Amino acid sequence: MSAVDRERAAESAHFSFDGESVPFVAGQSVGAALMAHGITSWRTTRVQQRPRGLFCGIGVCFDCLLTVDDRRSQRACLVPAVAGARVLSADPDAPLVAADAAERPCVPAGEAPHGDDAVSSPTSREVS
């Protein structure tokens, strides 16, 4: 696909991110489209409020969580960009709302989900 074709595709396909229209090219993930649009972070860590966006880009680290069409904790690097989707930055303090128990994350009580800096490991303590 030429640069002109990519530009035309981006003009016709958009999703909204926190109310802002974000163009994307067919085949891009939400995370890739956000980065291409200049948006590099969309959530913060619970304890130190550090910005987070794409880190690994392959769905391993959970740094790129956001809400897509009312589904919380979606990894931006794995979710395909879809025209008309409503994407929201993640609010770590907002309560989880699930349609049924099958959609609820399995997180033991008192633990932070997804490796946030609220849960430390010996390695992270040494580096901090």
Secondary structure by P-SEA (a helix, b strand, c coil): ccaaaaaaaaacbbbbcccbbbbbcccccaaaaaaaaccccccccccccccccccccccccccbbbbccccccccccccccccbbbbbcccccccccccccccccccccccccccccccccaaaaaac
